[in-house]
Amino acid sequence: DMSENGGGGQLVVKARFNFKQNNEDELSFSKGELIHVTRQEEGGWWEGTLNGKTGWFPSNYVREVKPCEKPISPKAVKGLDVPQLTKNYYNVVVQDILEHEREFVKELQTVLGCYLRPLQSSDKLSSADCSSLNGNLEDILSFQQGLCLALEECSK
C-alpha cells in the first residue's frame, strides 16, 4: 500500500542518523536534517525531498516531526501569528538541544558505568591514577542531568 502526501499536511521527518546513498535514486542526508516525505511505501523505504533533490531513503533512519516542532523562521512567514511562530521555532531549538544533551548524558553514564567505576573498584590502578582518569566526570554528569531537567522544564 502506497500513500501520496499532498495538500497542506505534508509529512516532515528529521534524520536520526547519517545516510549515504548507494544508488542513483536514493537520497543522502546528515543527522538532524529535515526531509519532506513525498511517498511512503511498505517495506521501509520512503521517498523524500531535501535541498531540491528527491530520492529514496530507509524510513527507520528518520523520525516524524510533530507539527508544533516544524521550524518556521519567525521572519519567513507574513500574515500569520508571529508570536506563535516564534514560540514554535524556539520550541524546536530547545527540543533539539535537549535531544543532544540527553545523548551526552547517556554517553557519560556509559563511560562511567561500564569503564571507569568498575576500573576504580578493581585493584588494577592506584587511587591517584583512578582520580586522574575520572577527573571531574562525575561532577559533569551531575551538571548535565540538572541541565536536562532545566531544559525539560523550559520546553513545557
N, C-alpha and C positions, 0 to 999 in steps of 0.2 A: 504494500500500500504506500503510495507516494502522495505527499501533500504539498501543494504550492502555497507559498506565503505571499499574499498580496495585500493591497489596501494599506490602512494606516498601522495595523498591528504587526509589522514585520518583526520577526524574532531576531534578537541580537544576542550573541553569545560572546563570552570572554575566554580567551585561551588560558588553559590551566598549565600547559606545557608548550615548549617549542615544538614545531612540526616542520620537517624539511621534506618537500615534495620529492617523490621518487619517479613520478610520471608527469608528462606534459600537462595533463588535465587536472592535476592536483594543486592545492593552494598552500604555500608555505606561510608560516606565521610564527611570531615570538610570543612567549608567555605574557599575558596581560593585554594583548591586542584585542580590539573589538571587531567581530566579524558579523556581517549582515547575512543571515541564512536565507538562501533563495529556494532551496529544495531539501526536504528531509525524506530519506528513503529507509526502508527496513534494511537491516544488515549492518548498521553502524556507520555508514558514510553519508555525509551531508554535503550539499553544495552551498557555497557562500561567496561573498564578495568582500574584499579588503583592498583598500587603496586602488580602486578601479579594476582590480584583477579578480576574476571569478574562477573557482576551481573546487575540487572535492577535498574533503578532509575527514579524519576519523572523529565521530561525534563524542567519543569518550575523552578527547583532548580538550573539550570545552565545557563550560557551564553556562546555563541560561542566565542572562542579566535580567533582574526584576525591573519592571517599568520604572519604579522610583529610583533605580540605580543608574539608568542610562544617562551618561554625561552629556549634558547640553550646556555649552558655554553660555553663561548668563547674557553675554553681549550678542550672541549669534541669532537670537530669535526676537522678532519685532511683533508687537501686538499681543503678546502673551503675558501671563502673570510673572513678571521678572523676579519679585521676591521668592516666589515658589520655585522658579527655575534655579535661582541662585542656591536655594536651600537644597534642592535635589543634586545640583552639581557638587556642592560641598559634602553632601552625604556620600556620594560616590568616592570622593577623595578620602574621606575618613574610613570608609569600608575597605578601600584598597590598602591604606596604611595599616589598618587593624589586621587584615589578612597576612601581610608581610611580618608584622610584629609577632603574631601567633606562630607563624612558621619559625621565626627566630627563637622563640621560647621553646618550641618542640626540639629544635636542634641543640640548644643549650642543655635541655633536660637529658637528651640522648648522650651528649658528650659527658656530662657529669654522672648520669646514672649508669651508663654502660662501660665507661672507661675510668674516669678519674676517681669516683668514690670507691669502686672495687679495688683499684690500684692502691688507694690510701689504706684500705683495711687489710691489704696483703702486706707481707714483710719484704717486698721487693725493693722498695725505695725508702730512704730516710725521710723523717718528717719534714726536714728542710727542703728536700727535693720535691716532696708532695705539695708543700705550700707554694713552692716556686711554680710548679706545674698548674696548680689550681688558681694561683693568682687571686683575683677578685671575682672569679666567675660566679660564685655563689651569690655575691652581692649584685652582680649584673643580672643574674636570673631573677632575684627578688625584685629589682627595679623594673625589669621587663614585664614581670607578671603584674605589677602595680600599674604600669603604663597601659597594658592591655585592658585592665579593669577600668581605668580612667577613660580610655578611648571608647569602650563599650558604653559607658555612661553618656558620653558625648553623642554617640550615634543613636541614642533612644529618642 
